Amino acid sequence: MGELTLLEYSYNFLIFEFECPPIGSRYIYVNYWSDVKDYPAIEKEVEPGVDIHIKFDITGLDPNTLYYVQILDSSENVISDIVKATTSTSPYLPKIKNFSAKRSGAVISYSFVIENLNEWDDSGVYWEDSDVKILIDGETVAQWDGEDVNSEITLSSSGDIECSDSETHTFRLEAYNIRFKSTTGDNEYGREETLIYREIILKSALTPFEWSIVKVTGEPIRVSASEWNDFTDRINEILNYKGENAVAFTTAVSAGFTGRNVGTAFDGLTIDSPKVISKSILCEAVDALNTVLPADEKISYPAGISADFFNKIVDKLNSIS
């Protein structure tokens, strides 16, 4: 009989070492299973007539699960005892909270809170290292690692970073943990990084938005799909500019124009089919815009929708600095 030894484990793999006196077959087979599932055997080639000493891994496993592993020769003779091994719990992701990045001229002001750094999971697998980085246009401009982070579960930071006067900059905050576990104490096989990030585009200035079709007081409202989609795109630019997440707005379809007389009930903004925007599409945009407006500037819905309302929401959009 050979000796099968567990060397290392993680949430989705196991690593073993197998030693055995010479056998007559050229192949051995790694049989493994759990209490709820059988897996295809793994074939390993060995040299007949020579002592066997190999290391192998079993991947694609479920977390926090007990597995049974045994070695057979090509004649299905058992050549090892059954070894039991339990995978660890799933990776523990860092969490980015209260993230903000805003630009004023050649200065970017940022703040963030990151939780779940340098954690142990239930099986004792240690996050060997935790790194946090700020990158501007792909270049690392600030970093917290090793001694800066490893003693902390939560990292909070804020500050200012100088940038060039380019029209746009890509600001990226990265946080990752490095997973490491080995029964040998110094084997780094299976080292894994778990990354989470936030990325936004910061523009030097936002030009005022204008409707491509003028909205005239007292006349029916006319809204094209293209200008409405331009409007929601601008809202997302504002959200990014303010350090908020973009919104997946419903896309208006080019199917004509929406018309509505002044003072009519707020029931959908359409007289004739097909329509370009609906009440729900309008509310998506206004609700998103309200998230970055001061409390006393938030947009309320009138009983009736008119051209004045469309001009008002653009004025609110352009007032954000």
Summary of the structure (lengths in Angstrom):
residues: 321
radius of gyration: 30.2
end to end distance: 75.3
largest distance: 96.6
contacts: 939
relative contact order: 0.11
helix: 15%
strand: 39%
